Amino acid sequence: LWRYTEAPSNLYSDDQIELAENWKDELDAISQSLKQTLNVEPEESEFCSMFAAFLYSAHIHNAPLLIAGPSGHDIANALAVSLYADGAGQLILGNELNLDDVNGIENCDEHIFSVQNMFSKGWADTMPQTFAKLKKHVIWTHPYVEDMVIEPKGLYNYMLPVLSECFVGGISALEPWPGKRSDNFQAYTSKKKQSLRIAAFKRLGLSKMLLSKLELILSDAKAILDNPSKEKDMEFIFGLLPICVLTGKVNILKDVLESEESLSRSVKAKAERYIEEE
């Protein structure tokens, strides 16, 4: 059977919780939580900042994500603790499909929950579409990147993929950075959606639905990070890289690495390991 585990409440005392006065405080809390939870090395801090901006944008828009690779639930939990000082719920799919349980999840207190054991006997192709309608932020998880290549490409119309291998430095026992909004909190104002700058997106044959969602989330993620020199890096590591790897189009990655001079060396190095594995 399916099993949903609610996150423990009241994990942190008022003395432990940082009150966010504005969205930049929330972004900093997410970044700090990711560094601690994912054991991010100091030299990888720029990736942590980009990841925090992308997660924050996805959460603002309630866009479901797929964390392919290690520490999927840890990432969901770090995001939840940073913003709400409460953990993420956890749904483990069993051998029997029961979409009626979705209504029960909606009534739980968590703002964010992760889903584990995708593609079990209880899996159904209608699930991503059903879960995408929830008011809670859904983060799907699957521990093995290589498994995803055989899954239908339409899956990514309902969840934006992220390769957690690019960010996880190791297993950490450190707790996330708990935060909550102050009474006079100043929220982020979403910016106008911008077209993606890397031309190779046109070669992926993405659906209008997926392309529009990528443009929306990445437009705000880039604005949140506020570092123009990293805009193509973000498009690459949160758009091209995961989609190419998970759909078996690594040849496009090779062409982009050769043609896009504005990509940083560190981002190119992340991609090269996937090309070498082919």
N, C-alpha and C positions, 0 to 999 in steps of 0.2 A: 504494500500500500504506500501511497504518498505519505511523507512525514514532514510537517512544517514545525520548525522550532523557533519560537519567539525569542528575540534577544532579551537578555536580562535587563531589567530597568533599574534606575537609580544606582548605576555603577560608580558614579563619581559624585563627590561632595561639591558643594558650591565653591569651596576654596580651590578645588582642582580645575574647575571649568573656566575657560577664558571667554569673556563676553565680547562678541564681535560688534563693533560700532558701524562697520560698513562691509561691503563685499570683499574689499581687499584683505580685511582681517580674516574672513572666511577662507579666501584663497591661500593665505599664509598658513592657516591651520591645516588645510588639506595637504599642502606641500610638506609641512613638518611631520604630519602623520604618515605620509607615504615614505619619507626618509627613514623613519623609525621602524615602521611595520615591514617594509621591504628590504631593510638593511642596505640602503643605497649608499654607495661609496661617495666621498666628497667630489671626486672627479666626474661623477655621474649626476651632479646636482642639476645641471641644465636640463637633463631628460626628466628629472623629477618635477621641475617647474613646468615644463611643457605638459606632462601627464596630468598635473594638478589642474591646469587651465582647461585641458580637454575634458576631464571628469566633471569639473564644475559646470562647464557649458552644457554637457550632456544632462547633468542633473537639473539645471535650470529649465531645460526644454523637456524634461522627463523622457529622454530618448533611451530606449533599452540598449544595453551594451552586451557584447559577448567577449568575455575575457578568456582567450585561448592561451593555455599555458599555466604555469604554477601560480598559486596564491590568489585565485579568483575571489574566494570569500573574504580573504584578508583585505583585499582592495575595497570590496563593498563595505566591509566593516569600518575601515579607516575613513572612508567618505562619510558614513553615517555618524560616527563618533565626532568627527571634526565639525559637523554642521548641527547636530542635534544632541550631542552628549549621550546618545543611546546607540547601541549596536545595530547591526543589520540582521534581519530575520534570515532564515535558511530553509529553503524547500528542497527536499531530496525526492526525486521522482522514483516511484516504485514500479512494479510490474503491471499494475492495473491503472488504466486511465480513468481519472475522475475530475472532470473539469468543474464539477459543482464545488470542489474545494477552493476554487479561485475566489468565490464569494466570501469564504471564511477568511482568506488572506487579506482581502480588502478591509475587513473589519478589525484587523490587528493594528496595534499602535505604531509599528515600525514605518518609517518613511521610505526605507530602502530594504530590499531583500535579494538574496542570491538564489539561483537555481542550480542544483547539482544533479549529476547522473542523466544528462541529456542523452537522447537516443537509446534509452532503456526500453524494455518491452511496453512500458506505459506511455511511451512517446507517441505523439500524433502530429501530423503536419499542420494541424489547425492551432496548435498551442502557441507558437510565436505571435500570431495575429490576435489571439484571445488575450494573451498576457500584455500585449502592447496597449491595450485599452484600459489597463488598470491605472488608477491615480497614483499608485506607488511606483517608485523607480525600480525597475527590474534589471538585475545584472546576471545574465546567464554565464555559466562557467563550464569549461571543459579543459582538463589538465594536459591534453596532448594535442599539440598543433597539427601534427601529421595526420591525425584522424579526420580532420575537418575537410581535407581535400576531396573526399568522396561525397560530401553532403551537397544538396542542391544549392545552386547559386542564389536562388530566390530567398533563401534563409536570411540574407543580409538586407532584404527590404524591411525587415522587422527588428534587426539588431545590428548595431555598428561594431565590427570586430576590432579587437586590440590584441596585440601579441605581448603578453606580460613578460615574456623572456627578455624583452628589451629593457625592462626596468627593475626586475627583481634581482637583488644582489645575493640573497641567501635567506635562510630561515632566521627570524628574529623573535626574541621573547619580549621586545619592548612594546609598550602599549601605545595606541594612537593618541593624538593630541585632542582632548575633549573641548568642544566649543558649543556655544549657543548664541543666538542673536540677542542683542540688547533691546530695550524698549524703543529706542529711537534709531533702530538699524536703518542704514541707507543701502537699498538693494541695487544690484547691477541692472542697468537698462540695456536691453538687447539692441544690438546694432543692425543696420541694414544688411541683408544677405548679399555676399559678394561671390562672384564666380571663382572657381579654383584656378590657380595660376599655372600649375604644371600641366603642360599640354597632353601628357601621356594618359590622363584620365579618359580622354576621348577614345583611346584604344581598348579600354576595358569593357566596353559594351554595357555600361551600367544602366539600370532602369532609371526612368525619370524620378521615381520615388526615392531610390537610394542616392542618386546624385543630388537631389534637392536636400535630403537630410544631411548629407556630408557637407554641402555648402553652408547650411544653416549652423550646424554645430561648430564647424571649423572657422566660420566667420567670427563667431563670438569667442571661440577659444583663442584665436589670434589677437582679438581686441583685448581680451582679459590678460593675456601674457604681455601685450604691449611692447613687443620687441620685433620690429619689422625685419631684422636680419634673420629671424627664426621662422618666418611665415612659410617658406617652402619646406623647411625641415618638418614643420608640423603637418603640412599637407602630405608629405611623404610618409612619415612614421605612423600617422593615424588614418591615412587614406590608402595610398598606393601600396605600401609595404604589406599590411595585413590582407588586403583584398587579393593582391597578386600571389602571396604565399598560400592563402587558403583556397584559392581557385586554380592553382597550378599554372599561373602565368608569370613565372619567374623570369622568362625571357624579356618581358617588358621592363623589369627591374634593371636588368643589365643595360638596356638602352638608356634608361633614365640616368643611371650612374655615370654613363659616358657623356651624356649630352647636357645635364644640368650642373653647370659649374658653380651655381650659388648654393648647392647643398653643402653642409658642413662635413668635414672629414669624419667626425664622430658618428654622424647619421649614416654616412656611406658605409662605415665599418659595421654598423648594425645590420645593414642589408647584405653585405658581402658574405656573411656566414650562411645565409639562406641560399645564396647562389652557389657557394662551395658545396653545399649538401646535395645539390641536384646531381 
